[in-house]
Each structure stands twice: as C-alpha cells, then as structure tokens.
Amino acid sequence: MTIVSARDFRANQGKYFSMVNSGEHVILKSREGNFRLVPVSSSDFISDETQKITADLRGALRELKEVIAGKKKLNTLDSLIDEL
C-alpha cells in the first residue's frame, strides 16, 4: 500500500494511476480526509440517458399490461399522431 500527499499526487498523477491499474492500493491523504484510489468499472456508469430509456420502457410495459388486462384501450396510430 502506498500513502501519498495531495501535493505529490497532483505532481505525479500518471504514476499513481498506473500503480492502481496494476492492482496496488494507493491512499491519498489531504486536509479533507483520506481517499483510496480505485479504477472505475463499466458497471459504475449509469448515464441519465440510460435511466430515461429504462423508465420509458417500464412505462410502456406497464401500459401494455393494462391493455392486455382490458383496463386501457390501445390507441390507434391516428390518435397518437393527433396527440402530437
């Protein structure tokens, strides 16, 4: 494990990022507290667009289930165009 000051980290960021990528633990000490550097994985990213698409799909699925259950009438293409 490597413990590094904020000043040293700023001066040698590439070095410490390479160490983290190779599996070494790097701790950054500053007046604000201590922080561990870790690589970000693809599962750490959820964009606003992904969340919007997910919400839209859930809404469409809920609406489809209501249509299948007879609780809601399916709109025609003409009525959908009229809504626009």
Secondary structure, 3 states (H helix, E strand, C coil): CEEEEHHHHHHCHHHHHHHHHCCCCEEEEECCEEEEECCCCHHHCCCHHHHHHHHHHHHHHHHHHHHHCCCCCCCCHHHHHHHC
